[in-house]
Amino acid sequence: MFDKVLVANRGEIAVRVMRACEELGVETVAVYSEADKHGGHVRYADEAYNVGPARAADSYLDHEGIIEAAQKADADAIHPGYGFLAENADFARKVEDTDGVTWIGPAGDAMEGLGEKTKARKTMEAADVPIVPGTNDPVTDPEEVREFGEEHGFPIAIKAEGGGGGRGMKIVHGEDEIEDQLESAKREGEAYFDNDSVYLERFLEGPRHIEVQIIADHHGNVRHLGERDCSLQRRHQKVIEEGPSPALSDELREEIGEAARRGVKAADYYNAGTVEFLVEDDRDDGDEILGPDTNFYFLEVNTRIQVEHTVTEEITGIDIVKWQLRVAAGDELGFEQEDVDIDGHAMEFRINAENAAEDFAPATGGELDVYDPPGGIGVRLDDALRQGDELVTDYDSMIAKLVVSASTRQECIDRSKRALREYDIEGIPTIIPFHRLMLTDEEFTSGLHHTKYLDDELDPERIDEAQEKWGSTGTESEGGDEDEEIVEREFTVEVNGKRFQVELEERGAPPIPTSAGNGGGSQPQRPAGGNGGGGGGGNSGGSSQAATAEGETVTAEMQGTILEVDVEEGDEVASGDVICVLEAMKMENDIVAPRGGTVAQVAISEGESVDMGDLLIVIE
């Protein structure tokens, strides 16, 4: 086993990996950007190294910087978690070529073979795994998309080779959308995965999204650990995952599981991975389950651990991260396929810092004034947060994962309601009210939902009502003076022996004194060793320009990265014209001219990170 592992990631997944290392007696090393200098994963690790500014391309995606940190720390292995460099075959090869450092994941060549989607399709087709009709070679010309549409019909999915989780995927509903969507998919692929290669698939309307967790060793053993149902999604982003699927018959789940094993074995793959499938759901009777004759199609392989690996761990009792470490160290899998026993039911709720009532808009800042997670039997919390922490908005909006398990799906739902009710977060918006709504939603509780249910069928007014009912209370009352200072005070009183919590809102009152701190919380923390996460200062790489021209200023409404600048100084624009494209939280946002005029100043450039309020364009 390794002596010291560097975790090339941040937040809850970094802490998750570090906990597995600690239980195996392995020391841990964190890396962090300037934005994360007080992050929970830094607090937890034995050592921590600053690898650059907030912009991910200059820190968490810096190949040489990560490897250099591992060498400085004398780490003998690197675990990538998920996201960032986890599916980057070039980085995996660089680690493999570094003396004294082991890559905890599949070989770079296997990652390339299965991580790039067209190559994966060819591998699966050769292994007799059903695949969705599509192209097995990259496409570059809009005419290729038109020809595919003529043969297979619309809609068509244009997908980035290195993509996943909806990133780099665009849906074409007709010929008039082809050119824009093709360029957008290529642009996202380049921005997220340093690879603008894309391919085509027939887009299935309303399927189930089923994935199979696999683990394979260097000795030719491949095991699947059952399936997870990830059909509840918004804009192709999973929000609730569960296992086993409520829609599959035992015969169908066995067919899908064996197809996953067969495909992975044919790819000469080892370590953890997930094989994803789309299953056609044509049920008429809500009480039916999908039988062995149901069509299912290979979607992609995620050549890493998944966000939702926790679901599989809860229903199998198998610690997947520990087996990643053991396999990388050369150990043989210690269990046979028939030893894998699925026991009970589990659900994972992604706790995103988003307001579901505002189209799931990510939070733009804030502090965890209250952070009181749930507990009790069958409740697991994967997080890196503590009360008092400031929200880091430079990266993904997911801040924690609540995982609930029970003996049956209904008991799991009931327990999840209790756990979500207990989960108290104040100071930032979260989608906890949305999760509580879904546990009362008949389509979800009956297991009849599909991948387009949230986007196409759920009444958004129900989300608004849930946010109003269960969301955090604001600090401003209607009609109040926005500039007036507001102080909330909380009291505990007893009336006839009964306890009440009373909240008073005082306007114009002096602020309640608080002790100074660096963002650390009041909950017990594991002390950091080594250099404790120290690091030099720096900036986030955002735009700091001031307006040098007269006119109306256009500023960034959220933190993000400029993907495209569509105007130059001197250009004439009309109201509503797109002037630049801002990527934030995995979504492209068109920034439009608020009025017509002449572009007097362009304060940003492609690839630049900006913060909320930064100057973008001046129009006179």
NORHU-V331005 format. One record per residue. N is the residue number from 1. RES is the residue in three letters. SS is DSSP state (H for helix, E for strand, - for the rest). Layout:
BEGIN
N & RES & SS
N & RES & SS
END
This chain:
BEGIN
1 & MET & -
2 & PHE & -
3 & ASP & -
4 & LYS & E
5 & VAL & E
6 & LEU & E
7 & VAL & E
8 & ALA & -
9 & ASN & -
10 & ARG & -
11 & GLY & H
12 & GLU & H
13 & ILE & H
14 & ALA & H
15 & VAL & H
16 & ARG & H
17 & VAL & H
18 & MET & H
19 & ARG & H
20 & ALA & H
21 & CYS & H
22 & GLU & H
23 & GLU & H
24 & LEU & -
25 & GLY & -
26 & VAL & -
27 & GLU & E
28 & THR & E
29 & VAL & E
30 & ALA & E
31 & VAL & E
32 & TYR & E
33 & SER & -
34 & GLU & H
35 & ALA & H
36 & ASP & H
37 & LYS & -
38 & HIS & -
39 & GLY & -
40 & GLY & H
41 & HIS & H
42 & VAL & H
43 & ARG & H
44 & TYR & H
45 & ALA & -
46 & ASP & -
47 & GLU & E
48 & ALA & E
49 & TYR & E
50 & ASN & E
51 & VAL & -
52 & GLY & -
53 & PRO & -
54 & ALA & -
55 & ARG & -
56 & ALA & H
57 & ALA & H
58 & ASP & H
59 & SER & -
60 & TYR & -
61 & LEU & -
62 & ASP & -
63 & HIS & H
64 & GLU & H
65 & GLY & H
66 & ILE & H
67 & ILE & H
68 & GLU & H
69 & ALA & H
70 & ALA & H
71 & GLN & H
72 & LYS & H
73 & ALA & H
74 & ASP & -
75 & ALA & -
76 & ASP & -
77 & ALA & E
78 & ILE & E
79 & HIS & E
80 & PRO & -
81 & GLY & -
82 & TYR & -
83 & GLY & -
84 & PHE & -
85 & LEU & -
86 & ALA & -
87 & GLU & -
88 & ASN & -
89 & ALA & H
90 & ASP & H
91 & PHE & H
92 & ALA & H
93 & ARG & H
94 & LYS & H
95 & VAL & H
96 & GLU & H
97 & ASP & -
98 & THR & -
99 & ASP & -
100 & GLY & -
101 & VAL & -
102 & THR & E
103 & TRP & E
104 & ILE & E
105 & GLY & -
106 & PRO & -
107 & ALA & -
108 & GLY & H
109 & ASP & H
110 & ALA & H
111 & MET & H
112 & GLU & H
113 & GLY & H
114 & LEU & H
115 & GLY & H
116 & GLU & -
117 & LYS & H
118 & THR & H
119 & LYS & H
120 & ALA & H
121 & ARG & H
122 & LYS & H
123 & THR & H
124 & MET & H
125 & GLU & H
126 & ALA & H
127 & ALA & -
128 & ASP & -
129 & VAL & -
130 & PRO & -
131 & ILE & E
132 & VAL & -
133 & PRO & -
134 & GLY & E
135 & THR & -
136 & ASN & -
137 & ASP & -
138 & PRO & -
139 & VAL & E
140 & THR & -
141 & ASP & -
142 & PRO & H
143 & GLU & H
144 & GLU & H
145 & VAL & H
146 & ARG & H
147 & GLU & H
148 & PHE & H
149 & GLY & H
150 & GLU & H
151 & GLU & H
152 & HIS & H
153 & GLY & -
154 & PHE & -
155 & PRO & -
156 & ILE & E
157 & ALA & E
158 & ILE & E
159 & LYS & E
160 & ALA & E
161 & GLU & E
162 & GLY & E
163 & GLY & E
164 & GLY & E
165 & GLY & -
166 & GLY & -
167 & ARG & E
168 & GLY & E
169 & MET & E
170 & LYS & E
171 & ILE & E
172 & VAL & E
173 & HIS & -
174 & GLY & -
175 & GLU & H
176 & ASP & H
177 & GLU & H
178 & ILE & H
179 & GLU & H
180 & ASP & H
181 & GLN & H
182 & LEU & H
183 & GLU & H
184 & SER & H
185 & ALA & H
186 & LYS & H
187 & ARG & H
188 & GLU & H
189 & GLY & H
190 & GLU & H
191 & ALA & H
192 & TYR & H
193 & PHE & H
194 & ASP & -
195 & ASN & -
196 & ASP & -
197 & SER & -
198 & VAL & E
199 & TYR & E
200 & LEU & E
201 & GLU & E
202 & ARG & E
203 & PHE & -
204 & LEU & -
205 & GLU & -
206 & GLY & -
207 & PRO & -
208 & ARG & E
209 & HIS & E
210 & ILE & E
211 & GLU & E
212 & VAL & E
213 & GLN & E
214 & ILE & E
215 & ILE & E
216 & ALA & E
217 & ASP & -
218 & HIS & -
219 & HIS & -
220 & GLY & -
221 & ASN & -
222 & VAL & E
223 & ARG & E
224 & HIS & E
225 & LEU & E
226 & GLY & E
227 & GLU & E
228 & ARG & E
229 & ASP & E
230 & CYS & E
231 & SER & E
232 & LEU & E
233 & GLN & E
234 & ARG & E
235 & ARG & -
236 & HIS & -
237 & GLN & E
238 & LYS & E
239 & VAL & E
240 & ILE & E
241 & GLU & E
242 & GLU & E
243 & GLY & E
244 & PRO & -
245 & SER & -
246 & PRO & -
247 & ALA & -
248 & LEU & E
249 & SER & -
250 & ASP & H
251 & GLU & H
252 & LEU & H
253 & ARG & H
254 & GLU & H
255 & GLU & H
256 & ILE & H
257 & GLY & H
258 & GLU & H
259 & ALA & H
260 & ALA & H
261 & ARG & H
262 & ARG & H
263 & GLY & H
264 & VAL & H
265 & LYS & H
266 & ALA & H
267 & ALA & -
268 & ASP & -
269 & TYR & -
270 & TYR & -
271 & ASN & E
272 & ALA & E
273 & GLY & E
274 & THR & E
275 & VAL & E
276 & GLU & E
277 & PHE & E
278 & LEU & E
279 & VAL & E
280 & GLU & -
281 & ASP & -
282 & ASP & -
283 & ARG & -
284 & ASP & -
285 & ASP & -
286 & GLY & -
287 & ASP & -
288 & GLU & -
289 & ILE & -
290 & LEU & E
291 & GLY & -
292 & PRO & -
293 & ASP & -
294 & THR & -
295 & ASN & -
296 & PHE & E
297 & TYR & E
298 & PHE & E
299 & LEU & E
300 & GLU & E
301 & VAL & E
302 & ASN & E
303 & THR & -
304 & ARG & -
305 & ILE & -
306 & GLN & -
307 & VAL & -
308 & GLU & -
309 & HIS & H
310 & THR & H
311 & VAL & H
312 & THR & H
313 & GLU & H
314 & GLU & H
315 & ILE & H
316 & THR & H
317 & GLY & -
318 & ILE & -
319 & ASP & -
320 & ILE & H
321 & VAL & H
322 & LYS & H
323 & TRP & H
324 & GLN & H
325 & LEU & H
326 & ARG & H
327 & VAL & H
328 & ALA & H
329 & ALA & -
330 & GLY & -
331 & ASP & -
332 & GLU & -
333 & LEU & -
334 & GLY & -
335 & PHE & -
336 & GLU & -
337 & GLN & H
338 & GLU & H
339 & ASP & H
340 & VAL & -
341 & ASP & -
342 & ILE & -
343 & ASP & -
344 & GLY & -
345 & HIS & E
346 & ALA & E
347 & MET & E
348 & GLU & E
349 & PHE & E
350 & ARG & E
351 & ILE & E
352 & ASN & E
353 & ALA & -
354 & GLU & E
355 & ASN & E
356 & ALA & H
357 & ALA & H
358 & GLU & H
359 & ASP & -
360 & PHE & -
361 & ALA & E
362 & PRO & E
363 & ALA & -
364 & THR & -
365 & GLY & -
366 & GLY & -
367 & GLU & E
368 & LEU & -
369 & ASP & -
370 & VAL & E
371 & TYR & E
372 & ASP & E
373 & PRO & -
374 & PRO & -
375 & GLY & -
376 & GLY & -
377 & ILE & -
378 & GLY & -
379 & VAL & E
380 & ARG & E
381 & LEU & E
382 & ASP & E
383 & ASP & E
384 & ALA & -
385 & LEU & -
386 & ARG & -
387 & GLN & -
388 & GLY & -
389 & ASP & -
390 & GLU & E
391 & LEU & -
392 & VAL & -
393 & THR & -
394 & ASP & -
395 & TYR & -
396 & ASP & -
397 & SER & -
398 & MET & E
399 & ILE & E
400 & ALA & E
401 & LYS & E
402 & LEU & E
403 & VAL & E
404 & VAL & E
405 & SER & E
406 & ALA & E
407 & SER & -
408 & THR & -
409 & ARG & H
410 & GLN & H
411 & GLU & H
412 & CYS & H
413 & ILE & H
414 & ASP & H
415 & ARG & H
416 & SER & H
417 & LYS & H
418 & ARG & H
419 & ALA & H
420 & LEU & H
421 & ARG & H
422 & GLU & H
423 & TYR & -
424 & ASP & E
425 & ILE & E
426 & GLU & E
427 & GLY & -
428 & ILE & -
429 & PRO & -
430 & THR & -
431 & ILE & -
432 & ILE & H
433 & PRO & H
434 & PHE & H
435 & HIS & H
436 & ARG & H
437 & LEU & H
438 & MET & H
439 & LEU & -
440 & THR & -
441 & ASP & -
442 & GLU & H
443 & GLU & H
444 & PHE & H
445 & THR & H
446 & SER & -
447 & GLY & -
448 & LEU & -
449 & HIS & -
450 & HIS & -
451 & THR & -
452 & LYS & -
453 & TYR & H
454 & LEU & H
455 & ASP & H
456 & ASP & H
457 & GLU & -
458 & LEU & -
459 & ASP & -
460 & PRO & H
461 & GLU & H
462 & ARG & H
463 & ILE & H
464 & ASP & H
465 & GLU & H
466 & ALA & H
467 & GLN & H
468 & GLU & H
469 & LYS & H
470 & TRP & H
471 & GLY & -
472 & SER & -
473 & THR & -
474 & GLY & -
475 & THR & -
476 & GLU & -
477 & SER & -
478 & GLU & -
479 & GLY & -
480 & GLY & -
481 & ASP & -
482 & GLU & -
483 & ASP & -
484 & GLU & -
485 & GLU & -
486 & ILE & E
487 & VAL & E
488 & GLU & E
489 & ARG & E
490 & GLU & E
491 & PHE & E
492 & THR & E
493 & VAL & E
494 & GLU & E
495 & VAL & E
496 & ASN & -
497 & GLY & -
498 & LYS & E
499 & ARG & E
500 & PHE & E
501 & GLN & E
502 & VAL & E
503 & GLU & E
504 & LEU & E
505 & GLU & E
506 & GLU & E
507 & ARG & E
508 & GLY & -
509 & ALA & -
510 & PRO & -
511 & PRO & -
512 & ILE & -
513 & PRO & -
514 & THR & -
515 & SER & -
516 & ALA & -
517 & GLY & -
518 & ASN & -
519 & GLY & -
520 & GLY & -
521 & GLY & -
522 & SER & -
523 & GLN & -
524 & PRO & -
525 & GLN & -
526 & ARG & -
527 & PRO & -
528 & ALA & -
529 & GLY & -
530 & GLY & -
531 & ASN & -
532 & GLY & -
533 & GLY & -
534 & GLY & -
535 & GLY & -
536 & GLY & -
537 & GLY & -
538 & GLY & -
539 & ASN & -
540 & SER & -
541 & GLY & -
542 & GLY & -
543 & SER & -
544 & SER & -
545 & GLN & -
546 & ALA & -
547 & ALA & -
548 & THR & -
549 & ALA & -
550 & GLU & -
551 & GLY & -
552 & GLU & E
553 & THR & E
554 & VAL & E
555 & THR & E
556 & ALA & -
557 & GLU & -
558 & MET & -
559 & GLN & -
560 & GLY & E
561 & THR & E
562 & ILE & E
563 & LEU & E
564 & GLU & E
565 & VAL & E
566 & ASP & -
567 & VAL & -
568 & GLU & -
569 & GLU & -
570 & GLY & -
571 & ASP & -
572 & GLU & E
573 & VAL & E
574 & ALA & -
575 & SER & -
576 & GLY & -
577 & ASP & -
578 & VAL & E
579 & ILE & E
580 & CYS & E
581 & VAL & E
582 & LEU & E
583 & GLU & E
584 & ALA & E
585 & MET & -
586 & LYS & -
587 & MET & E
588 & GLU & E
589 & ASN & E
590 & ASP & E
591 & ILE & E
592 & VAL & E
593 & ALA & -
594 & PRO & -
595 & ARG & -
596 & GLY & -
597 & GLY & E
598 & THR & E
599 & VAL & E
600 & ALA & E
601 & GLN & E
602 & VAL & E
603 & ALA & -
604 & ILE & -
605 & SER & -
606 & GLU & -
607 & GLY & -
608 & GLU & -
609 & SER & E
610 & VAL & E
611 & ASP & -
612 & MET & -
613 & GLY & -
614 & ASP & -
615 & LEU & E
616 & LEU & E
617 & ILE & E
618 & VAL & E
619 & ILE & E
620 & GLU & -
END
